[in-house]
Amino acid sequence: MDDRLDPRHWQIVVDGVMGGRSSAQLRRVGDALRFEGVVRLDHGGGFAAARGPAPPLVDGVRGLSMRCRGGDHACRRDADEG
């Protein structure tokens, strides 16, 4: 199995370091990874992220999909090699 598709090789980062209470998880679904969670804006929080093996965007990747549900708050997707 490609290490980039193994959730054990990824790190979930949430706002707990700032006192927040957001949560997230990453799991493999077929030939993809699914990152999902709840971002809470109370208690000084407001983010959830996944960091994985570089490079994150490689040959054979067909796309990146993101769906956000919630109030009037912005969702942001960043993908980089850093």
C-alpha positions as CSV (number, residue, x, y, z in Angstrom):
1,M,0.0,0.0,0.0
2,D,1.2,3.5,-0.8
3,D,2.2,5.2,2.5
4,R,0.5,8.4,1.4
5,L,-2.8,6.5,1.6
6,D,-2.1,5.1,5.0
7,P,-3.7,7.3,7.7
8,R,-1.1,6.2,10.2
9,H,1.5,8.3,8.2
10,W,-0.6,11.4,8.6
11,Q,-0.9,13.8,11.5
12,I,-4.2,15.4,12.5
13,V,-3.8,18.9,14.0
14,V,-6.7,20.6,15.7
15,D,-7.1,23.8,17.8
16,G,-6.6,22.0,21.1
17,V,-3.2,23.7,21.4
18,M,-5.1,27.0,21.6
19,G,-7.8,25.8,24.0
20,G,-10.2,25.0,21.2
21,R,-12.5,21.9,21.1
22,S,-12.5,21.0,17.4
23,S,-12.1,17.4,16.4
24,A,-11.1,15.5,13.2
25,Q,-10.2,12.1,11.9
26,L,-8.7,10.7,8.7
27,R,-9.6,7.3,7.3
28,R,-9.0,5.4,4.1
29,V,-12.1,4.9,1.9
30,G,-11.2,2.8,-1.2
31,D,-8.5,4.6,-3.1
32,A,-8.9,7.9,-1.2
33,L,-8.5,9.4,2.2
34,R,-11.4,11.0,4.0
35,F,-10.7,13.9,6.4
36,E,-13.7,14.9,8.4
37,G,-14.5,16.5,11.7
38,V,-16.2,19.4,13.6
39,V,-14.6,22.8,13.8
40,R,-15.8,24.7,16.8
41,L,-15.3,28.5,17.1
42,D,-15.9,28.7,20.8
43,H,-13.2,28.6,23.4
44,G,-10.6,30.4,21.1
45,G,-10.5,27.6,18.5
46,G,-11.5,27.2,14.9
47,F,-9.3,24.9,12.8
48,A,-8.5,21.3,11.9
49,A,-5.8,20.1,9.5
50,A,-4.2,17.0,8.2
51,R,-0.4,16.8,7.4
52,G,0.8,13.9,5.4
53,P,3.8,12.5,3.5
54,A,5.3,14.9,0.9
55,P,4.6,15.5,-1.8
56,P,0.9,15.6,-1.2
57,L,0.0,16.2,-4.9
58,V,1.6,13.6,-7.1
59,D,1.2,11.8,-10.4
60,G,-1.9,9.7,-10.4
61,V,-3.9,12.0,-8.0
62,R,-7.2,12.7,-9.7
63,G,-8.4,15.5,-7.5
64,L,-9.1,17.1,-4.2
65,S,-12.6,17.5,-3.0
66,M,-13.9,19.6,-0.1
67,R,-17.4,20.1,1.4
68,C,-18.1,22.5,4.2
69,R,-21.3,22.8,6.1
70,G,-22.1,25.5,8.7
71,G,-22.9,29.1,9.2
72,D,-21.4,32.1,7.6
73,H,-17.8,31.1,8.3
74,A,-15.3,30.6,5.6
75,C,-13.7,27.2,4.8
76,R,-10.2,27.1,3.4
77,R,-8.2,24.4,1.7
78,D,-4.4,24.7,1.4
79,A,-2.2,22.2,-0.3
80,D,1.5,22.7,-0.4
81,E,4.8,20.8,-0.3
82,G,6.0,22.6,2.9
